[in-house]
Amino acid sequence: MEILFKYYGLDWLSILLSIIAVIKLGNRVKWGFIAFLAANILWILIGVTLLKSYAIAVGNSVFLITNLRGYFKWSIPNETSEKTVL
């Protein structure tokens, strides 16, 4: 049981936020990006402080930037989206 909370449950919280984000974005809910941003911040903290893995921190920093971009671009109307029928 101790191994499950080796990282104080922060890893589990990050995974849970990522799963919620995927579900929200799959249902076309903009707040999925916010859940991803929170998960990215937690993964960066876990990577730097607990795991000493800068690859995790750098990778999630890139994901954080792409999620910020997605959040802000969500509200911008797209001319081609009105013409395209899914």
PDB file of N, CA, C and O in Angstrom, chain B, residues numbered from 101:
ATOM      1  N   MET B 101       0.819  -1.195   0.000  1.00  0.00           N
ATOM      2  CA  MET B 101       0.000   0.000   0.000  1.00  0.00           C
ATOM      3  C   MET B 101       0.863   1.259   0.000  1.00  0.00           C
ATOM      4  O   MET B 101       0.488   2.285  -0.568  1.00  0.00           O
ATOM      5  N   GLU B 102       1.997   1.165   0.633  1.00  0.00           N
ATOM      6  CA  GLU B 102       2.903   2.302   0.715  1.00  0.00           C
ATOM      7  C   GLU B 102       3.373   2.757  -0.660  1.00  0.00           C
ATOM      8  O   GLU B 102       3.563   3.950  -0.896  1.00  0.00           O
ATOM      9  N   ILE B 103       3.556   1.809  -1.555  1.00  0.00           N
ATOM     10  CA  ILE B 103       4.032   2.144  -2.903  1.00  0.00           C
ATOM     11  C   ILE B 103       2.998   2.956  -3.689  1.00  0.00           C
ATOM     12  O   ILE B 103       3.362   3.720  -4.582  1.00  0.00           O
ATOM     13  N   LEU B 104       1.713   2.795  -3.361  1.00  0.00           N
ATOM     14  CA  LEU B 104       0.667   3.544  -4.059  1.00  0.00           C
ATOM     15  C   LEU B 104       0.752   5.040  -3.792  1.00  0.00           C
ATOM     16  O   LEU B 104       0.359   5.847  -4.635  1.00  0.00           O
ATOM     17  N   PHE B 105       1.262   5.411  -2.631  1.00  0.00           N
ATOM     18  CA  PHE B 105       1.338   6.823  -2.260  1.00  0.00           C
ATOM     19  C   PHE B 105       2.773   7.288  -2.082  1.00  0.00           C
ATOM     20  O   PHE B 105       3.064   8.169  -1.272  1.00  0.00           O
ATOM     21  N   LYS B 106       3.659   6.681  -2.851  1.00  0.00           N
ATOM     22  CA  LYS B 106       5.075   7.021  -2.778  1.00  0.00           C
ATOM     23  C   LYS B 106       5.312   8.500  -3.080  1.00  0.00           C
ATOM     24  O   LYS B 106       6.208   9.123  -2.511  1.00  0.00           O
ATOM     25  N   TYR B 107       4.507   9.050  -3.973  1.00  0.00           N
ATOM     26  CA  TYR B 107       4.656  10.455  -4.358  1.00  0.00           C
ATOM     27  C   TYR B 107       3.524  11.299  -3.784  1.00  0.00           C
ATOM     28  O   TYR B 107       3.078  12.267  -4.400  1.00  0.00           O
ATOM     29  N   TYR B 108       3.068  10.915  -2.593  1.00  0.00           N
ATOM     30  CA  TYR B 108       2.073  11.666  -1.826  1.00  0.00           C
ATOM     31  C   TYR B 108       0.723  11.778  -2.528  1.00  0.00           C
ATOM     32  O   TYR B 108      -0.072  12.663  -2.212  1.00  0.00           O
ATOM     33  N   GLY B 109       0.466  10.891  -3.473  1.00  0.00           N
ATOM     34  CA  GLY B 109      -0.804  10.908  -4.195  1.00  0.00           C
ATOM     35  C   GLY B 109      -0.861  11.925  -5.310  1.00  0.00           C
ATOM     36  O   GLY B 109      -1.869  12.016  -6.011  1.00  0.00           O
ATOM     37  N   LEU B 110       0.206  12.697  -5.492  1.00  0.00           N
ATOM     38  CA  LEU B 110       0.210  13.711  -6.552  1.00  0.00           C
ATOM     39  C   LEU B 110       0.175  13.084  -7.938  1.00  0.00           C
ATOM     40  O   LEU B 110      -0.430  13.635  -8.857  1.00  0.00           O
ATOM     41  N   ASP B 111       0.823  11.932  -8.089  1.00  0.00           N
ATOM     42  CA  ASP B 111       0.799  11.248  -9.377  1.00  0.00           C
ATOM     43  C   ASP B 111      -0.608  10.757  -9.708  1.00  0.00           C
ATOM     44  O   ASP B 111      -1.045  10.828 -10.856  1.00  0.00           O
ATOM     45  N   TRP B 112      -1.315  10.257  -8.691  1.00  0.00           N
ATOM     46  CA  TRP B 112      -2.694   9.800  -8.908  1.00  0.00           C
ATOM     47  C   TRP B 112      -3.608  10.974  -9.258  1.00  0.00           C
ATOM     48  O   TRP B 112      -4.472  10.862 -10.127  1.00  0.00           O
ATOM     49  N   LEU B 113      -3.411  12.091  -8.578  1.00  0.00           N
ATOM     50  CA  LEU B 113      -4.206  13.282  -8.867  1.00  0.00           C
ATOM     51  C   LEU B 113      -3.943  13.780 -10.287  1.00  0.00           C
ATOM     52  O   LEU B 113      -4.871  14.197 -10.981  1.00  0.00           O
ATOM     53  N   SER B 114      -2.697  13.740 -10.716  1.00  0.00           N
ATOM     54  CA  SER B 114      -2.351  14.161 -12.077  1.00  0.00           C
ATOM     55  C   SER B 114      -3.015  13.270 -13.121  1.00  0.00           C
ATOM     56  O   SER B 114      -3.541  13.758 -14.121  1.00  0.00           O
ATOM     57  N   ILE B 115      -2.988  11.974 -12.884  1.00  0.00           N
ATOM     58  CA  ILE B 115      -3.625  11.042 -13.814  1.00  0.00           C
ATOM     59  C   ILE B 115      -5.131  11.265 -13.839  1.00  0.00           C
ATOM     60  O   ILE B 115      -5.740  11.271 -14.909  1.00  0.00           O
ATOM     61  N   LEU B 116      -5.734  11.448 -12.668  1.00  0.00           N
ATOM     62  CA  LEU B 116      -7.175  11.687 -12.598  1.00  0.00           C
ATOM     63  C   LEU B 116      -7.562  12.955 -13.358  1.00  0.00           C
ATOM     64  O   LEU B 116      -8.543  12.960 -14.101  1.00  0.00           O
ATOM     65  N   LEU B 117      -6.796  14.023 -13.173  1.00  0.00           N
ATOM     66  CA  LEU B 117      -7.066  15.267 -13.907  1.00  0.00           C
ATOM     67  C   LEU B 117      -6.906  15.068 -15.412  1.00  0.00           C
ATOM     68  O   LEU B 117      -7.676  15.629 -16.192  1.00  0.00           O
ATOM     69  N   SER B 118      -5.931  14.289 -15.824  1.00  0.00           N
ATOM     70  CA  SER B 118      -5.724  14.020 -17.254  1.00  0.00           C
ATOM     71  C   SER B 118      -6.896  13.236 -17.833  1.00  0.00           C
ATOM     72  O   SER B 118      -7.337  13.518 -18.947  1.00  0.00           O
ATOM     73  N   ILE B 119      -7.400  12.261 -17.094  1.00  0.00           N
ATOM     74  CA  ILE B 119      -8.544  11.474 -17.568  1.00  0.00           C
ATOM     75  C   ILE B 119      -9.789  12.349 -17.672  1.00  0.00           C
ATOM     76  O   ILE B 119     -10.532  12.267 -18.650  1.00  0.00           O
ATOM     77  N   ILE B 120     -10.012  13.186 -16.657  1.00  0.00           N
ATOM     78  CA  ILE B 120     -11.149  14.109 -16.708  1.00  0.00           C
ATOM     79  C   ILE B 120     -11.021  15.045 -17.907  1.00  0.00           C
ATOM     80  O   ILE B 120     -12.007  15.318 -18.592  1.00  0.00           O
ATOM     81  N   ALA B 121      -9.814  15.533 -18.157  1.00  0.00           N
ATOM     82  CA  ALA B 121      -9.583  16.434 -19.283  1.00  0.00           C
ATOM     83  C   ALA B 121      -9.902  15.764 -20.618  1.00  0.00           C
ATOM     84  O   ALA B 121     -10.545  16.360 -21.482  1.00  0.00           O
ATOM     85  N   VAL B 122      -9.453  14.536 -20.779  1.00  0.00           N
ATOM     86  CA  VAL B 122      -9.722  13.820 -22.031  1.00  0.00           C
ATOM     87  C   VAL B 122     -11.225  13.630 -22.229  1.00  0.00           C
ATOM     88  O   VAL B 122     -11.735  13.803 -23.336  1.00  0.00           O
ATOM     89  N   ILE B 123     -11.925  13.278 -21.167  1.00  0.00           N
ATOM     90  CA  ILE B 123     -13.374  13.090 -21.266  1.00  0.00           C
ATOM     91  C   ILE B 123     -14.058  14.409 -21.607  1.00  0.00           C
ATOM     92  O   ILE B 123     -14.925  14.451 -22.479  1.00  0.00           O
ATOM     93  N   LYS B 124     -13.670  15.487 -20.923  1.00  0.00           N
ATOM     94  CA  LYS B 124     -14.277  16.798 -21.183  1.00  0.00           C
ATOM     95  C   LYS B 124     -14.020  17.255 -22.619  1.00  0.00           C
ATOM     96  O   LYS B 124     -14.940  17.708 -23.300  1.00  0.00           O
ATOM     97  N   LEU B 125     -12.791  17.140 -23.076  1.00  0.00           N
ATOM     98  CA  LEU B 125     -12.481  17.569 -24.443  1.00  0.00           C
ATOM     99  C   LEU B 125     -13.153  16.666 -25.472  1.00  0.00           C
ATOM    100  O   LEU B 125     -13.548  17.124 -26.544  1.00  0.00           O
ATOM    101  N   GLY B 126     -13.280  15.394 -25.145  1.00  0.00           N
ATOM    102  CA  GLY B 126     -13.998  14.485 -26.031  1.00  0.00           C
ATOM    103  C   GLY B 126     -15.462  14.855 -26.175  1.00  0.00           C
ATOM    104  O   GLY B 126     -16.082  14.593 -27.205  1.00  0.00           O
ATOM    105  N   ASN B 127     -16.009  15.468 -25.130  1.00  0.00           N
ATOM    106  CA  ASN B 127     -17.393  15.951 -25.168  1.00  0.00           C
ATOM    107  C   ASN B 127     -17.468  17.422 -25.582  1.00  0.00           C
ATOM    108  O   ASN B 127     -18.510  18.062 -25.443  1.00  0.00           O
ATOM    109  N   ARG B 128     -16.374  17.938 -26.081  1.00  0.00           N
ATOM    110  CA  ARG B 128     -16.270  19.322 -26.566  1.00  0.00           C
ATOM    111  C   ARG B 128     -16.566  20.357 -25.490  1.00  0.00           C
ATOM    112  O   ARG B 128     -17.275  21.336 -25.722  1.00  0.00           O
ATOM    113  N   VAL B 129     -16.010  20.120 -24.312  1.00  0.00           N
ATOM    114  CA  VAL B 129     -16.135  21.051 -23.187  1.00  0.00           C
ATOM    115  C   VAL B 129     -14.774  21.727 -22.996  1.00  0.00           C
ATOM    116  O   VAL B 129     -13.766  21.067 -22.746  1.00  0.00           O
ATOM    117  N   LYS B 130     -14.769  23.046 -23.118  1.00  0.00           N
ATOM    118  CA  LYS B 130     -13.539  23.830 -23.087  1.00  0.00           C
ATOM    119  C   LYS B 130     -12.762  23.653 -21.780  1.00  0.00           C
ATOM    120  O   LYS B 130     -11.534  23.743 -21.784  1.00  0.00           O
ATOM    121  N   TRP B 131     -13.446  23.407 -20.672  1.00  0.00           N
ATOM    122  CA  TRP B 131     -12.790  23.302 -19.379  1.00  0.00           C
ATOM    123  C   TRP B 131     -11.870  22.089 -19.276  1.00  0.00           C
ATOM    124  O   TRP B 131     -11.128  21.955 -18.303  1.00  0.00           O
ATOM    125  N   GLY B 132     -11.913  21.219 -20.257  1.00  0.00           N
ATOM    126  CA  GLY B 132     -10.957  20.117 -20.297  1.00  0.00           C
ATOM    127  C   GLY B 132      -9.528  20.627 -20.378  1.00  0.00           C
ATOM    128  O   GLY B 132      -8.605  20.009 -19.846  1.00  0.00           O
ATOM    129  N   PHE B 133      -9.352  21.773 -21.056  1.00  0.00           N
ATOM    130  CA  PHE B 133      -8.011  22.357 -21.136  1.00  0.00           C
ATOM    131  C   PHE B 133      -7.518  22.793 -19.753  1.00  0.00           C
ATOM    132  O   PHE B 133      -6.332  22.672 -19.448  1.00  0.00           O
ATOM    133  N   ILE B 134      -8.425  23.298 -18.926  1.00  0.00           N
ATOM    134  CA  ILE B 134      -8.045  23.720 -17.577  1.00  0.00           C
ATOM    135  C   ILE B 134      -7.605  22.514 -16.745  1.00  0.00           C
ATOM    136  O   ILE B 134      -6.633  22.590 -15.993  1.00  0.00           O
ATOM    137  N   ALA B 135      -8.326  21.407 -16.886  1.00  0.00           N
ATOM    138  CA  ALA B 135      -7.937  20.183 -16.170  1.00  0.00           C
ATOM    139  C   ALA B 135      -6.566  19.712 -16.642  1.00  0.00           C
ATOM    140  O   ALA B 135      -5.742  19.275 -15.838  1.00  0.00           O
ATOM    141  N   PHE B 136      -6.324  19.803 -17.958  1.00  0.00           N
ATOM    142  CA  PHE B 136      -5.007  19.421 -18.484  1.00  0.00           C
ATOM    143  C   PHE B 136      -3.917  20.356 -17.964  1.00  0.00           C
ATOM    144  O   PHE B 136      -2.818  19.907 -17.640  1.00  0.00           O
ATOM    145  N   LEU B 137      -4.214  21.653 -17.883  1.00  0.00           N
ATOM    146  CA  LEU B 137      -3.227  22.599 -17.366  1.00  0.00           C
ATOM    147  C   LEU B 137      -2.855  22.260 -15.923  1.00  0.00           C
ATOM    148  O   LEU B 137      -1.679  22.282 -15.558  1.00  0.00           O
ATOM    149  N   ALA B 138      -3.850  21.950 -15.116  1.00  0.00           N
ATOM    150  CA  ALA B 138      -3.584  21.576 -13.718  1.00  0.00           C
ATOM    151  C   ALA B 138      -2.740  20.302 -13.656  1.00  0.00           C
ATOM    152  O   ALA B 138      -1.803  20.207 -12.864  1.00  0.00           O
ATOM    153  N   ALA B 139      -3.082  19.328 -14.495  1.00  0.00           N
ATOM    154  CA  ALA B 139      -2.307  18.076 -14.534  1.00  0.00           C
ATOM    155  C   ALA B 139      -0.870  18.347 -14.981  1.00  0.00           C
ATOM    156  O   ALA B 139       0.071  17.787 -14.419  1.00  0.00           O
ATOM    157  N   ASN B 140      -0.700  19.205 -15.989  1.00  0.00           N
ATOM    158  CA  ASN B 140       0.650  19.529 -16.458  1.00  0.00           C
ATOM    159  C   ASN B 140       1.479  20.189 -15.364  1.00  0.00           C
ATOM    160  O   ASN B 140       2.654  19.863 -15.192  1.00  0.00           O
ATOM    161  N   ILE B 141       0.876  21.112 -14.628  1.00  0.00           N
ATOM    162  CA  ILE B 141       1.602  21.782 -13.543  1.00  0.00           C
ATOM    163  C   ILE B 141       2.006  20.770 -12.472  1.00  0.00           C
ATOM    164  O   ILE B 141       3.125  20.815 -11.961  1.00  0.00           O
ATOM    165  N   LEU B 142       1.100  19.864 -12.136  1.00  0.00           N
ATOM    166  CA  LEU B 142       1.443  18.837 -11.148  1.00  0.00           C
ATOM    167  C   LEU B 142       2.562  17.927 -11.650  1.00  0.00           C
ATOM    168  O   LEU B 142       3.475  17.592 -10.895  1.00  0.00           O
ATOM    169  N   TRP B 143       2.497  17.523 -12.928  1.00  0.00           N
ATOM    170  CA  TRP B 143       3.551  16.660 -13.468  1.00  0.00           C
ATOM    171  C   TRP B 143       4.897  17.372 -13.482  1.00  0.00           C
ATOM    172  O   TRP B 143       5.932  16.750 -13.241  1.00  0.00           O
ATOM    173  N   ILE B 144       4.890  18.672 -13.760  1.00  0.00           N
ATOM    174  CA  ILE B 144       6.149  19.436 -13.732  1.00  0.00           C
ATOM    175  C   ILE B 144       6.715  19.438 -12.313  1.00  0.00           C
ATOM    176  O   ILE B 144       7.908  19.205 -12.114  1.00  0.00           O
ATOM    177  N   LEU B 145       5.858  19.702 -11.332  1.00  0.00           N
ATOM    178  CA  LEU B 145       6.314  19.698  -9.935  1.00  0.00           C
ATOM    179  C   LEU B 145       6.825  18.325  -9.507  1.00  0.00           C
ATOM    180  O   LEU B 145       7.858  18.214  -8.848  1.00  0.00           O
ATOM    181  N   ILE B 146       6.087  17.276  -9.891  1.00  0.00           N
ATOM    182  CA  ILE B 146       6.512  15.909  -9.561  1.00  0.00           C
ATOM    183  C   ILE B 146       7.849  15.604 -10.227  1.00  0.00           C
ATOM    184  O   ILE B 146       8.754  15.053  -9.600  1.00  0.00           O
ATOM    185  N   GLY B 147       7.964  15.966 -11.493  1.00  0.00           N
ATOM    186  CA  GLY B 147       9.190  15.674 -12.228  1.00  0.00           C
ATOM    187  C   GLY B 147      10.409  16.347 -11.645  1.00  0.00           C
ATOM    188  O   GLY B 147      11.467  15.728 -11.526  1.00  0.00           O
ATOM    189  N   VAL B 148      10.272  17.608 -11.279  1.00  0.00           N
ATOM    190  CA  VAL B 148      11.420  18.361 -10.777  1.00  0.00           C
ATOM    191  C   VAL B 148      11.730  18.024  -9.321  1.00  0.00           C
ATOM    192  O   VAL B 148      12.885  17.781  -8.973  1.00  0.00           O
ATOM    193  N   THR B 149      10.710  18.008  -8.473  1.00  0.00           N
ATOM    194  CA  THR B 149      10.973  17.874  -7.036  1.00  0.00           C
ATOM    195  C   THR B 149      11.099  16.435  -6.548  1.00  0.00           C
ATOM    196  O   THR B 149      11.987  16.124  -5.755  1.00  0.00           O
ATOM    197  N   LEU B 150      10.224  15.565  -7.013  1.00  0.00           N
ATOM    198  CA  LEU B 150      10.205  14.207  -6.463  1.00  0.00           C
ATOM    199  C   LEU B 150      11.000  13.202  -7.291  1.00  0.00           C
ATOM    200  O   LEU B 150      11.710  12.360  -6.741  1.00  0.00           O
ATOM    201  N   LEU B 151      10.879  13.295  -8.605  1.00  0.00           N
ATOM    202  CA  LEU B 151      11.530  12.305  -9.461  1.00  0.00           C
ATOM    203  C   LEU B 151      12.899  12.736  -9.970  1.00  0.00           C
ATOM    204  O   LEU B 151      13.686  11.907 -10.428  1.00  0.00           O
ATOM    205  N   LYS B 152      13.179  14.024  -9.890  1.00  0.00           N
ATOM    206  CA  LYS B 152      14.423  14.581 -10.456  1.00  0.00           C
ATOM    207  C   LYS B 152      14.544  14.229 -11.941  1.00  0.00           C
ATOM    208  O   LYS B 152      15.636  13.966 -12.444  1.00  0.00           O
ATOM    209  N   SER B 153      13.409  14.230 -12.622  1.00  0.00           N
ATOM    210  CA  SER B 153      13.372  13.915 -14.055  1.00  0.00           C
ATOM    211  C   SER B 153      13.007  15.176 -14.821  1.00  0.00           C
ATOM    212  O   SER B 153      11.846  15.583 -14.873  1.00  0.00           O
ATOM    213  N   TYR B 154      14.016  15.776 -15.405  1.00  0.00           N
ATOM    214  CA  TYR B 154      13.773  17.008 -16.153  1.00  0.00           C
ATOM    215  C   TYR B 154      13.087  16.733 -17.479  1.00  0.00           C
ATOM    216  O   TYR B 154      12.485  17.639 -18.056  1.00  0.00           O
ATOM    217  N   ALA B 155      13.162  15.521 -17.969  1.00  0.00           N
ATOM    218  CA  ALA B 155      12.443  15.165 -19.197  1.00  0.00           C
ATOM    219  C   ALA B 155      10.933  15.261 -18.978  1.00  0.00           C
ATOM    220  O   ALA B 155      10.213  15.751 -19.848  1.00  0.00           O
ATOM    221  N   ILE B 156      10.454  14.802 -17.837  1.00  0.00           N
ATOM    222  CA  ILE B 156       9.027  14.916 -17.513  1.00  0.00           C
ATOM    223  C   ILE B 156       8.639  16.383 -17.417  1.00  0.00           C
ATOM    224  O   ILE B 156       7.586  16.784 -17.912  1.00  0.00           O
ATOM    225  N   ALA B 157       9.483  17.180 -16.784  1.00  0.00           N
ATOM    226  CA  ALA B 157       9.195  18.610 -16.624  1.00  0.00           C
ATOM    227  C   ALA B 157       9.173  19.326 -17.972  1.00  0.00           C
ATOM    228  O   ALA B 157       8.275  20.126 -18.232  1.00  0.00           O
ATOM    229  N   VAL B 158      10.147  19.046 -18.824  1.00  0.00           N
ATOM    230  CA  VAL B 158      10.203  19.702 -20.140  1.00  0.00           C
ATOM    231  C   VAL B 158       9.033  19.256 -21.011  1.00  0.00           C
ATOM    232  O   VAL B 158       8.381  20.082 -21.650  1.00  0.00           O
ATOM    233  N   GLY B 159       8.770  17.967 -21.037  1.00  0.00           N
ATOM    234  CA  GLY B 159       7.654  17.454 -21.838  1.00  0.00           C
ATOM    235  C   GLY B 159       6.331  18.057 -21.414  1.00  0.00           C
ATOM    236  O   GLY B 159       5.533  18.459 -22.261  1.00  0.00           O
ATOM    237  N   ASN B 160       6.089  18.127 -20.123  1.00  0.00           N
ATOM    238  CA  ASN B 160       4.828  18.689 -19.644  1.00  0.00           C
ATOM    239  C   ASN B 160       4.783  20.202 -19.787  1.00  0.00           C
ATOM    240  O   ASN B 160       3.696  20.777 -19.846  1.00  0.00           O
ATOM    241  N   SER B 161       5.924  20.853 -19.844  1.00  0.00           N
ATOM    242  CA  SER B 161       5.943  22.284 -20.141  1.00  0.00           C
ATOM    243  C   SER B 161       5.461  22.527 -21.565  1.00  0.00           C
ATOM    244  O   SER B 161       4.717  23.474 -21.822  1.00  0.00           O
ATOM    245  N   VAL B 162       5.884  21.674 -22.487  1.00  0.00           N
ATOM    246  CA  VAL B 162       5.417  21.784 -23.872  1.00  0.00           C
ATOM    247  C   VAL B 162       3.918  21.498 -23.936  1.00  0.00           C
ATOM    248  O   VAL B 162       3.183  22.210 -24.620  1.00  0.00           O
ATOM    249  N   PHE B 163       3.462  20.468 -23.234  1.00  0.00           N
ATOM    250  CA  PHE B 163       2.032  20.164 -23.205  1.00  0.00           C
ATOM    251  C   PHE B 163       1.240  21.320 -22.607  1.00  0.00           C
ATOM    252  O   PHE B 163       0.143  21.633 -23.070  1.00  0.00           O
ATOM    253  N   LEU B 164       1.801  21.957 -21.572  1.00  0.00           N
ATOM    254  CA  LEU B 164       1.143  23.091 -20.943  1.00  0.00           C
ATOM    255  C   LEU B 164       0.947  24.225 -21.955  1.00  0.00           C
ATOM    256  O   LEU B 164      -0.120  24.835 -22.012  1.00  0.00           O
ATOM    257  N   ILE B 165       1.972  24.500 -22.742  1.00  0.00           N
ATOM    258  CA  ILE B 165       1.877  25.552 -23.758  1.00  0.00           C
ATOM    259  C   ILE B 165       0.824  25.196 -24.806  1.00  0.00           C
ATOM    260  O   ILE B 165       0.039  26.055 -25.206  1.00  0.00           O
ATOM    261  N   THR B 166       0.798  23.948 -25.252  1.00  0.00           N
ATOM    262  CA  THR B 166      -0.201  23.566 -26.255  1.00  0.00           C
ATOM    263  C   THR B 166      -1.613  23.600 -25.680  1.00  0.00           C
ATOM    264  O   THR B 166      -2.564  23.918 -26.394  1.00  0.00           O
ATOM    265  N   ASN B 167      -1.757  23.277 -24.402  1.00  0.00           N
ATOM    266  CA  ASN B 167      -3.078  23.366 -23.780  1.00  0.00           C
ATOM    267  C   ASN B 167      -3.521  24.809 -23.601  1.00  0.00           C
ATOM    268  O   ASN B 167      -4.700  25.118 -23.772  1.00  0.00           O
ATOM    269  N   LEU B 168      -2.593  25.697 -23.259  1.00  0.00           N
ATOM    270  CA  LEU B 168      -2.922  27.124 -23.204  1.00  0.00           C
ATOM    271  C   LEU B 168      -3.367  27.626 -24.570  1.00  0.00           C
ATOM    272  O   LEU B 168      -4.348  28.359 -24.691  1.00  0.00           O
ATOM    273  N   ARG B 169      -2.632  27.220 -25.588  1.00  0.00           N
ATOM    274  CA  ARG B 169      -2.980  27.602 -26.955  1.00  0.00           C
ATOM    275  C   ARG B 169      -4.375  27.098 -27.316  1.00  0.00           C
ATOM    276  O   ARG B 169      -5.173  27.839 -27.891  1.00  0.00           O
ATOM    277  N   GLY B 170      -4.671  25.857 -26.984  1.00  0.00           N
ATOM    278  CA  GLY B 170      -5.984  25.291 -27.273  1.00  0.00           C
ATOM    279  C   GLY B 170      -7.089  26.013 -26.547  1.00  0.00           C
ATOM    280  O   GLY B 170      -8.160  26.247 -27.107  1.00  0.00           O
ATOM    281  N   TYR B 171      -6.835  26.373 -25.288  1.00  0.00           N
ATOM    282  CA  TYR B 171      -7.847  27.085 -24.503  1.00  0.00           C
ATOM    283  C   TYR B 171      -8.179  28.438 -25.136  1.00  0.00           C
ATOM    284  O   TYR B 171      -9.349  28.795 -25.278  1.00  0.00           O
ATOM    285  N   PHE B 172      -7.143  29.180 -25.512  1.00  0.00           N
ATOM    286  CA  PHE B 172      -7.380  30.512 -26.067  1.00  0.00           C
ATOM    287  C   PHE B 172      -7.906  30.469 -27.498  1.00  0.00           C
ATOM    288  O   PHE B 172      -8.675  31.345 -27.895  1.00  0.00           O
ATOM    289  N   LYS B 173      -7.513  29.479 -28.271  1.00  0.00           N
ATOM    290  CA  LYS B 173      -8.009  29.371 -29.646  1.00  0.00           C
ATOM    291  C   LYS B 173      -9.437  28.833 -29.707  1.00  0.00           C
ATOM    292  O   LYS B 173     -10.105  28.975 -30.732  1.00  0.00           O
ATOM    293  N   TRP B 174      -9.908  28.226 -28.636  1.00  0.00           N
ATOM    294  CA  TRP B 174     -11.243  27.638 -28.596  1.00  0.00           C
ATOM    295  C   TRP B 174     -12.311  28.678 -28.916  1.00  0.00           C
ATOM    296  O   TRP B 174     -13.283  28.379 -29.609  1.00  0.00           O
ATOM    297  N   SER B 175     -12.133  29.896 -28.413  1.00  0.00           N
ATOM    298  CA  SER B 175     -13.145  30.936 -28.549  1.00  0.00           C
ATOM    299  C   SER B 175     -13.039  31.714 -29.856  1.00  0.00           C
ATOM    300  O   SER B 175     -13.961  32.449 -30.209  1.00  0.00           O
ATOM    301  N   ILE B 176     -11.948  31.567 -30.569  1.00  0.00           N
ATOM    302  CA  ILE B 176     -11.771  32.305 -31.815  1.00  0.00           C
ATOM    303  C   ILE B 176     -12.587  31.624 -32.905  1.00  0.00           C
ATOM    304  O   ILE B 176     -12.388  30.441 -33.182  1.00  0.00           O
ATOM    305  N   PRO B 177     -13.518  32.374 -33.534  1.00  0.00           N
ATOM    306  CA  PRO B 177     -14.316  31.764 -34.601  1.00  0.00           C
ATOM    307  C   PRO B 177     -13.442  31.405 -35.797  1.00  0.00           C
ATOM    308  O   PRO B 177     -12.537  32.147 -36.179  1.00  0.00           O
ATOM    309  N   ASN B 178     -13.737  30.266 -36.363  1.00  0.00           N
ATOM    310  CA  ASN B 178     -12.991  29.768 -37.512  1.00  0.00           C
ATOM    311  C   ASN B 178     -13.889  29.843 -38.731  1.00  0.00           C
ATOM    312  O   ASN B 178     -14.994  29.301 -38.729  1.00  0.00           O
ATOM    313  N   GLU B 179     -13.413  30.521 -39.782  1.00  0.00           N
ATOM    314  CA  GLU B 179     -14.224  30.699 -40.983  1.00  0.00           C
ATOM    315  C   GLU B 179     -14.552  29.370 -41.655  1.00  0.00           C
ATOM    316  O   GLU B 179     -15.653  29.195 -42.177  1.00  0.00           O
ATOM    317  N   THR B 180     -13.616  28.445 -41.647  1.00  0.00           N
ATOM    318  CA  THR B 180     -13.845  27.179 -42.337  1.00  0.00           C
ATOM    319  C   THR B 180     -14.741  26.252 -41.538  1.00  0.00           C
ATOM    320  O   THR B 180     -15.340  25.344 -42.115  1.00  0.00           O
ATOM    321  N   SER B 181     -14.855  26.448 -40.223  1.00  0.00           N
ATOM    322  CA  SER B 181     -15.674  25.532 -39.419  1.00  0.00           C
ATOM    323  C   SER B 181     -17.153  25.675 -39.762  1.00  0.00           C
ATOM    324  O   SER B 181     -17.909  24.713 -39.626  1.00  0.00           O
ATOM    325  N   GLU B 182     -17.578  26.853 -40.203  1.00  0.00           N
ATOM    326  CA  GLU B 182     -18.968  27.042 -40.571  1.00  0.00           C
ATOM    327  C   GLU B 182     -19.285  26.348 -41.898  1.00  0.00           C
ATOM    328  O   GLU B 182     -20.428  25.956 -42.132  1.00  0.00           O
ATOM    329  N   LYS B 183     -18.299  26.198 -42.752  1.00  0.00           N
ATOM    330  CA  LYS B 183     -18.503  25.583 -44.056  1.00  0.00           C
ATOM    331  C   LYS B 183     -18.370  24.069 -43.997  1.00  0.00           C
ATOM    332  O   LYS B 183     -18.951  23.357 -44.817  1.00  0.00           O
ATOM    333  N   THR B 184     -17.609  23.580 -43.031  1.00  0.00           N
ATOM    334  CA  THR B 184     -17.339  22.154 -42.938  1.00  0.00           C
ATOM    335  C   THR B 184     -18.423  21.466 -42.122  1.00  0.00           C
ATOM    336  O   THR B 184     -18.771  21.912 -41.029  1.00  0.00           O
ATOM    337  N   VAL B 185     -18.945  20.387 -42.659  1.00  0.00           N
ATOM    338  CA  VAL B 185     -19.935  19.600 -41.947  1.00  0.00           C
ATOM    339  C   VAL B 185     -19.272  18.289 -41.545  1.00  0.00           C
ATOM    340  O   VAL B 185     -18.687  17.596 -42.377  1.00  0.00           O
ATOM    341  N   LEU B 186     -19.368  17.961 -40.269  1.00  0.00           N
ATOM    342  CA  LEU B 186     -18.745  16.707 -39.789  1.00  0.00           C
ATOM    343  C   LEU B 186     -19.623  15.531 -40.057  1.00  0.00           C
ATOM    344  O   LEU B 186     -19.262  14.402 -39.723  1.00  0.00           O
TER     345      LEU B 186
END
